[in-house]
Amino acid sequence: MPVSCAVGLPNIGEYGDPLLLVELARDAEAAGWAGAFVWDHVAYREPGWPVADPYMTVAAIAAQTERIRLGVLVSAVARRRPTKLARELATLDVLSSGRLVVGAGLGSQADEEFTWFGEDGDAKTRAQKLDEGLEIVDGLWSGEPFEFKGAHLQARTPGFLPRPVQRPRPPIWIAGRWPGTRPFRRAARWDGVFPTFADALRDETVPASALAEVVAYVREQRGDDSHFDVVLEGVSDGPDPDLIAPYEQAGLTWWVEKIGWYRAPLEQMRARIASGPPV
């Protein structure tokens, strides 16, 4: 399958305006992008920066677009109640007529988004809550009687409706920072992998060889050849199939264009979205 291209939209700082994010997503759809994904923050390390709620924003994007894939890339599941998250995600999939993608990870700010608000910021605890939360979300989506009891979370229901539109479920993409391996063993159990890299600069694209290492490891963990999404954030200047080709050979299925203040002023980012995807 050819590589699909999306824009990745921060929900903080000057991008912490939900009306702006909806506008940029509409612009992306008009310019031929295949997706628009919003970051997940409830606070940020920069004092005074505005923060837009990601799921409310994605719901508004769903209401004002028709074609693009959408979702939160990635959601810090450990600081969300899985029953509420399952309801939100199922509702978003219905509202968008089956266009939802679910991103999930540990979250990047243990203090600003966990301990400051009375949540446990310990990485091991967050990882356990992430795994348990995903099991609950997936189980509730079945719409059938479901029961789960873990070390931190539990659920019991005779049924949980409505179900998401997509079958067997909306795709779940797991984020992790390479070269750590635990997140990528987790990703192998779900529907896609979204690697970031410990030594990469925010405004650059890692080499295709780095992505190939991740793909080889995850495929080894999966042990089968069923479809599995491989997602990478990158930087391009416009249509450029030669840029994408080596990443596609490495296994890439989704390119997410980095959009944000750290790359260029907002008006330049608007222009980059308007110029269309690299392929």
C-alpha positions in Angstrom: 0.0 0.0 0.0 1.3 3.5 -0.7 2.3 5.8 2.2 -0.5 8.0 3.6 0.4 11.4 4.8 -1.0 13.4 7.7 -0.3 16.6 9.6 0.7 16.5 13.3 -0.8 19.5 15.2 0.4 20.6 18.6 -2.4 21.5 21.1 -0.2 24.0 23.0 1.2 27.5 22.8 -0.1 29.4 19.8 -1.6 26.1 18.6 -3.6 25.9 21.9 -6.6 27.5 20.2 -9.1 24.8 19.2 -10.6 27.0 16.5 -7.1 27.3 14.9 -6.6 23.5 15.0 -10.0 22.9 13.3 -9.1 25.4 10.6 -5.7 23.8 10.0 -7.3 20.3 9.8 -9.8 21.6 7.2 -7.0 23.2 5.3 -5.1 19.8 5.3 -8.1 18.0 3.9 -8.5 20.6 1.2 -4.8 20.2 0.3 -5.0 16.5 -0.1 -3.6 15.2 3.2 -4.9 11.9 4.4 -5.0 12.7 8.1 -4.8 15.3 10.9 -3.6 14.2 14.3 -3.6 16.4 17.5 -1.1 16.1 20.3 -2.2 15.3 23.9 -1.3 17.7 26.7 -3.3 18.9 29.6 -0.5 21.2 30.7 3.0 22.1 29.4 6.4 22.9 30.8 6.3 26.4 29.3 4.5 28.6 32.0 1.4 30.3 30.7 1.0 28.4 27.5 -2.6 27.8 26.4 -3.6 24.1 26.0 -6.6 22.9 23.9 -8.4 19.8 25.0 -7.4 17.2 22.3 -10.6 15.1 22.3 -13.0 18.0 22.2 -10.9 19.4 19.3 -10.8 16.2 17.4 -14.6 16.0 17.7 -14.9 19.4 16.2 -12.5 18.4 13.4 -14.7 15.3 12.8 -17.7 17.5 12.4 -16.1 19.8 9.9 -14.2 17.3 7.7 -15.4 14.4 5.5 -12.4 12.3 4.4 -9.3 12.6 6.6 -8.3 10.2 9.3 -8.2 11.9 12.7 -7.3 11.2 16.3 -5.0 12.1 19.2 -1.4 11.1 18.6 -0.7 10.1 21.2 -3.0 9.9 24.3 -1.4 9.4 27.7 -3.8 6.6 28.7 -2.5 6.4 32.3 -4.0 9.7 33.2 -7.4 8.9 31.8 -10.2 6.8 33.1 -10.5 3.9 30.6 -14.3 3.8 30.8 -14.5 7.4 29.9 -11.8 7.0 27.2 -13.6 4.1 25.7 -16.8 6.2 25.5 -15.0 9.1 23.9 -13.3 7.0 21.3 -16.4 5.0 20.4 -18.4 8.2 20.0 -15.6 9.8 17.9 -15.6 6.8 15.6 -19.3 7.1 15.2 -19.2 10.9 14.7 -16.5 10.6 12.1 -18.1 7.6 10.2 -15.2 5.3 11.1 -12.2 7.7 10.6 -10.7 7.4 14.1 -7.1 6.3 14.8 -6.2 5.8 18.5 -2.7 6.7 19.5 -1.5 5.6 23.0 1.6 5.9 25.1 3.0 6.7 28.5 3.1 10.5 28.1 6.1 12.7 28.1 5.8 14.9 31.2 5.7 13.0 34.5 5.7 16.1 36.6 3.7 18.7 34.6 0.9 16.2 33.7 0.9 13.7 36.5 2.5 14.5 39.8 1.4 18.2 39.7 -2.2 17.0 39.6 -1.9 14.2 42.2 -1.3 11.4 39.7 1.5 8.8 40.0 4.3 9.8 37.6 6.3 6.7 38.1 7.1 5.3 34.6 6.6 1.6 35.6 3.2 2.4 37.1 2.2 4.5 34.0 3.2 1.5 31.8 1.0 -0.9 33.8 -1.9 1.5 33.7 -1.4 1.9 29.9 -1.6 -1.8 29.3 -4.5 -2.3 31.6 -6.3 0.7 30.2 -5.9 -0.5 26.6 -7.3 -4.0 27.6 -10.3 -2.3 29.2 -10.9 0.0 26.2 -10.7 -2.9 23.7 -12.9 -5.1 25.8 -15.6 -2.5 26.3 -15.6 -1.8 22.5 -16.8 -5.3 21.9 -20.2 -4.3 23.2 -20.4 -7.7 24.9 -20.4 -8.6 28.6 -16.9 -7.8 29.8 -14.9 -8.1 33.1 -11.4 -7.2 33.9 -9.4 -6.9 37.1 -5.8 -5.7 37.1 -3.3 -4.3 39.5 -4.6 -0.8 39.1 -7.8 -0.9 37.1 -11.0 -2.9 36.9 -14.2 -3.0 34.9 -17.4 -5.1 34.7 -20.3 -4.5 32.4 -23.1 -6.5 30.7 -22.5 -4.4 27.5 -21.1 -1.1 26.4 -22.8 0.6 23.5 -22.6 2.0 21.0 -19.6 0.2 19.5 -17.1 1.9 17.3 -18.0 1.8 13.5 -14.7 0.2 12.6 -14.3 -3.6 12.9 -12.7 -5.3 14.7 -11.8 -1.9 16.3 -10.3 1.5 15.4 -6.6 0.9 14.9 -4.5 1.4 18.0 -1.0 2.8 17.3 1.5 2.6 20.2 4.2 5.2 20.7 7.7 4.6 22.2 11.1 6.0 22.3 13.8 3.9 20.5 16.2 2.3 21.5 14.1 1.3 24.5 12.3 -2.0 23.6 9.4 -2.4 26.1 7.1 0.0 24.2 7.8 -1.8 21.0 6.9 -5.2 22.5 3.7 -3.5 23.5 3.2 -2.1 20.0 3.6 -5.6 18.5 0.4 -6.7 20.3 -1.7 -3.9 18.7 -2.2 -2.3 15.3 0.7 0.1 14.7 3.9 1.6 16.0 4.8 5.3 16.3 8.5 5.5 17.2 10.4 8.6 18.4 14.1 8.5 18.8 16.2 9.5 21.8 18.9 11.2 19.8 16.8 13.0 17.2 16.2 16.7 17.1 12.6 17.9 17.1 12.8 19.6 13.7 14.5 16.9 11.8 13.7 13.5 10.2 15.6 10.4 11.4 17.3 8.3 8.7 15.3 5.5 7.0 17.8 3.1 8.5 16.7 4.0 12.0 13.1 3.3 11.1 14.1 0.0 9.6 15.6 -1.1 12.9 12.4 -0.5 14.7 10.3 -2.2 12.0 12.5 -5.3 12.1 12.3 -5.6 15.9 8.5 -5.2 16.0 7.9 -7.6 13.2 10.1 -10.2 15.0 7.9 -9.6 18.1 4.7 -10.0 16.1 5.6 -13.2 14.4 3.2 -12.8 11.5 2.8 -10.8 8.3 -0.7 -9.3 9.0 -1.1 -5.6 8.2 0.6 -3.3 10.7 0.9 0.4 10.5 4.3 2.0 10.8 4.1 5.8 11.6 6.9 8.4 11.5 7.0 12.1 12.1 9.1 13.9 9.5 9.9 17.2 7.8 9.3 17.8 4.1 9.1 21.0 2.0 6.4 19.8 -0.4 5.8 17.0 -2.8 8.9 14.9 -2.8 8.5 11.1 -3.6 12.3 10.6 -3.5 12.3 11.7 0.1 9.6 9.2 1.1 10.8 6.2 -1.0 13.5 4.9 1.4 11.1 5.1 4.3 8.5 3.2 2.4 11.0 0.5 1.6 11.7 0.4 5.4 8.0 -0.3 6.0 6.5 3.1 6.5 2.7 3.3 6.1 2.0 6.8 7.5 4.1 9.9 7.3 3.1 12.6 9.9 4.4 16.1 8.9 5.8 18.0 11.9 3.9 21.2 12.2 4.7 23.6 15.0 6.4 26.7 16.4 9.7 24.8 16.8 10.0 24.4 13.0 8.8 27.8 11.6 6.3 30.6 12.3 2.6 29.8 12.0 2.1 31.4 8.6 4.9 29.3 7.2 3.3 26.2 8.7 0.0 27.2 7.1 1.8 27.5 3.7 3.4 24.1 4.2 0.0 22.5 4.9 -1.4 24.2 1.8 1.4 22.9 -0.5 0.2 19.4 0.1 1.7 16.1 1.2 5.1 14.8 0.1 3.4 11.9 -1.8 
